[in-house]
Each structure stands twice: as structure tokens, then as C-alpha cells.
Amino acid sequence: MCGHPHDAEDLVQETYARVLARPRLLRRGDELAYLLRVLRNVHVSGHRAAAARPQEVPLATRGEVRDARWQPEAALEVRALFAAIAELPPEFRDVLVAVDVLGLSYREAARAVGAKEATVTTRLHRARTRLAQRPELAPMMSR
């Protein structure tokens, strides 16, 4: 089933843990069939759980990233953008960071800042508008 002895040992241990966690009364010599059914279900559940997890993506080596993508101009633009965000009023800054930087949904951001979801959308729009009106950020906004 597993293809590797260590995985098989883990599977057997997990099967025993599940069986012992919920003892059942078995009749007519069904113990082996019951254990094999639980073993199969544990194996299938493990595969389903593994398929639901995000796949790991190996990072490129540091030299490749630096040679191919690192641009000092981009670092300056990001620094200017973060400085402009820091100058926003706190209620706009908190919502902008929650949604655009951290990637929270509007509902999660509303819970985080203690406001209604409609208030979050209004504050986010106003914060983005203020950033778009900044002359030093105009080159970034035109892309």
C-alpha cells in the first residue's frame, strides 16, 4: 500500500491509534476484516489530506533571484510606497495594510479593525485614492 517500510509502520500505528480510540464489539471473527478496513480508510484519508495541502515550491537559489529579478529601482519604489502608507490616517492605514498588504478579506479586515464591512470598503477606497494622488507614486500607479 505504502511503498516504503517507514510509511507502512506509520500507517499501522495510526490504524491502531484509531481502533483503540473507539473500541467496538466485533462478532463472528470479523477482527481482521475490521482492521484491514480501518487500515485502508486511514491510508485513503492520509492521501486526501496530503492532496488538500498546498504543494511546496522550491525557492530559486539566491544568485538566480538577484541576477534575474532584483532591481534597485523597485526597492526605492516600495520604500516610497510604504512611507506614503505610513503617512495615512490610522483608520485608512490599518484597513489598507490589512487588505492589500496582508491579503485579508474585507470581512476579516472588518473584524481585525473593529468596523463594519461597508466601512472597510469605504476606508480602503479613500486610502487608495489618497495614495494614487501622491505625485511621487504616480510612476507606480500608471503601470
N, C-alpha and C positions, 0 to 999 in steps of 0.2 A: 504493500500500500504506500509506504513512505519512500522507499528507495535508499534510505540511509539508516544505519543502525541507531544513531543518536536520536533521529526524529521518531523512529519506532518506539524507543524507550520513553520518550516524552509523551507519545500518543497513549501508550499503555498506562503510564502514570496518571495522565489526565482522565482516562477512562475509569480507572479505579477511584479516583477522587470523585468523579460524578456519581458512580454507582454507590459509593459509601456515603455520599452526602444525602442521598434519597433512597434508603433501603426499601426493598419491595419483597413481597411474599411471592415466590415463584412455585409453580406446580408442574408436575409431570416431567421433571428433568429438563426444564427449559433454561437452565442456568447458562449453558454455553451459548445457546442461540441469543439469549438476552444480552450477554456480554459482547458478542460479536456485533449485534445491532447497535449497542451503545458505542462501541469502538468505531463503527462506520459513521455514525452520526457525529461523533466528536471530530473525526477526520474531515468530514464534509463541512462542518461548522468552521473548522480552522481554515479551510480553503476559502470559504465565503468571507470570513473576517479579513483574511490576507488580501483578497481581491478588492475589498471595500477601502482598504488603506491607500493613501496616496503613494505612488511609486517614487522611489528615490531617484534623483537625477544627479549624476556625478558632476561636481564642480570642475570647471576648466582649471588648468594649472595657473598659478599666479602670473607667470610670464605671458601666457596667451591672452589673459584678460587685459593686462597692462598694454601689450602691443596692439591688440585689435580694437579695444573699446575705450581705453582711458583717455579722456580729453580734459585738459586743464580748464578750458572754457566752460565746459559743463559743470565742473566743480564750482567755478565762480558764479554761474547762474543759479545753482542750487543754494549756495550761500546767500545770494541776494534774495532769493525766494523765501528762504527760512527767516531772514531778517525782516522781510516785509510781513510775513505771517506773525512774527513775534510782536510787531507794532500794532496789530489789530486789537480792537477792544476785546476783553477776555471772553465775552459771550460769543463773539464771532470766531475768535481764535480756537476756542475749545471745540466748537462744532466742526470747523474746518479740519482740524487735526484728527478728530475722531472719524470723520467720514473719508476725507481724501488722503490722509497720511496713514492712519491705522487700518482703514478699509472696513470700518463698522457699517452696518446697515443703518438706515435712518431710525429704525425702531431701537436698535442697540445704542446708537448715539443719544437718542432721547432719554433712555434710561440712565446713561452714563452722566449726562449733564443735568438731569433732573428737569427736563422740559417736555412739552408735548411734541409729537412727531411733526405736526404742522409748523411749530415754532422752529424746529431744527431745519426744515426745508427753507423757511424764510431767512433764517440767520446764515445758512450756507450760501444762499443766493447772494445775499448782501456782502458776505465776506469775499466771495469770488469776484463780484463786481468791483469791490474796492481794490482787490489785487490787480484786476485787469486794467484799472485806471492808472496804475503806477507807471510812470514813464520808463523807469529802469527795468521793468519786467516786460515791456512791450515786445522786444525780440522773441522772448519765450512764448508769449501768448499768441503770436502770429503764426506759429508752427502748426 
